[in-house]
Amino acid sequence: MGDHVDEEVEVVIDALAPGTMTTGFYSYGEISPFSATTDCKLHNQTMTITFLAEETE
């Protein structure tokens, strides 16, 4: 999303319940070959989100 990374993160936070703590990272992306016969290339940038919940009684 280029210069719109903040907006992308805000959309994710807005989708969560109010007060939900968030953490994560934005990486430059996956670098790997498209096939066994080509060199490694950048596939895309990646936003990683991990959601953990604790069961309450």
N, C-alpha and C positions, 0 to 999 in steps of 0.2 A: 504494500500500500504506500510505498514511498514515504513521503512526508506526513502521511496520515496515520502513522503508527499509534499515536495517542488516541485517535478516534476509534481505532480497532480495539484497543484495550478497554476503553470506556464502554463499548457495546457489550463486551464480555462481562464486565463488572455489573452493568445494568441488568443483565440476565440472571444474576445470582440474587439470593435472598438478601435483604437489607442487613448490614452488619457483618456479612461474610468476609473473613480475612482472606486476602489474596496474596499470592507470591508467584513468581515465575521468571521467565527470561525470554528474550527475543534473540535468536541466533541468526547467523548469516546464511544458514541453510544446509541442505544436504549436498555433499560433493561426492559423486560417484560416477562410474562410467554408465553410459546409456545401454551398452551391450558389452560383451566380453572382448570385442574387437576394437573398442574406441577408448580414447583417453578420458580421464575424469573431467567432468563439467559441473558447474554450479546449477543445481536444479531449481532452487527457489529459496526465499527466506522463510524462516519457520518461527511461529509463536507457539511455545509449549505451555500448556495449562495442565496443572495437576489438581484434582479435586479430592480432598480427603474429608471424610465425615466420621463422627464418633456417635455410636448409637446411644441414645438416652433412654432411661427407663421411665 
